[in-house]
Amino acid sequence: GECYSCNKTFNIGGGFANWQKESFDQIVRKRKFLFQNIYESLECNECMYQMICSSGCPVDRWQIGNYRGKAHECSAVKTILDNILKKGFSLAEIMNHLDHF
């Protein structure tokens, strides 16, 4: 009956609730706040793309090491978004049409 936030936490003891012992509402509330206090890199706070990527996956940010606090794909995302901006799109357009890029 264990509930996991995603497949990345399945084999590392990442269960956060038990659907056999808790109501669906309780589980949803727990999941909503599950990663809210996970460290974010100070570099992310100053990045103009932070509002788009939200510092990446919270499970990845949870890990320790060189990428602690920021997305592993950070430099790739920045390069892609920089190129989209160079084509004349604004940050607002990127945010409104993320599924089209």
N, C-alpha and C positions, 0 to 999 in steps of 0.2 A: 503493500500500500504506500510505498514511499513516492513522494512527488519531487521532481527535479526541475530546476529552472530551465535547463536545456541539456542537450546531449554532452556538452563539455564537462558537466559536473557529475555525470552518471557514475563513472568508475573512480571518482576521488572522494566519495563520501559526501556528496553534495546534496543529499536529500534535505529538504527544508520543511516538509509537512508529511502527514500520513492521511490519505483520503479515506481510510477505514475508521479513523479516530476523530477526524475533523470535518466540519461542514465545508461545502464548496465556498461559501462566503469567507470563512476563516482563511482558507488556503489562498484565495484571490487577494485578500488584504495582506497576508504575509508576503506573497510574491511581489506585490507592488512596492514594498519597502525593502526587499531582500538585499539589494546592492546599493542602497542610497548612500551609505557611509564608506564605500570603497574609495581608496585613495585615487586622486586624479593628479597628474603631473602639473607642476606650476607652469610649465611650458604650454600646456593645453589651455590654461586660463588666459594666456596672452595671444592665442592663435585665433585668427579671423575665421577659421573654419570650425571652431569648437561647437558652434550652434548647429552645425550640420552633422558632424560625426559623434558629438557628445563624448569625446575621448575614447571612442570605440567600445568594444564589448566589455562589460563589467567583469566578466569571468577572466578575460585576458588581463585586465588591469589589476586583478586580484593577485596574479602571479608575481613572483619576486624575480629580480634580476635586472638586466639592462632596460627592459621595457616596462618595468613596474610603473603603473599609473597612466600609461598611454597605449593606444592601439598598436599592435604589431605592424599593421599596414599603414601607419601614419605617413611615412614619406611617400608611399605610392598614392595615397588619397590626396595629399597636398599637391603632388605633381599633376594628377588628373584635374583637380579643381583649378589649379593655376592655368592649365591649358584651356579649360572651359572659359575662364575669365578673359583670357587673351583673345578668344573668339568673339568677345563682345557681350557675353551674358553677364548679368549682375548676380550678386549673392542671393537676392530675393528670387530671381528667376530660377536659380539652381535649387533653392529650397522648395519652391513650388512645383518643380518638375523633376525631382530626383529619379523617378522611375523611367524618365526618358533619356537620361544621359548614360 
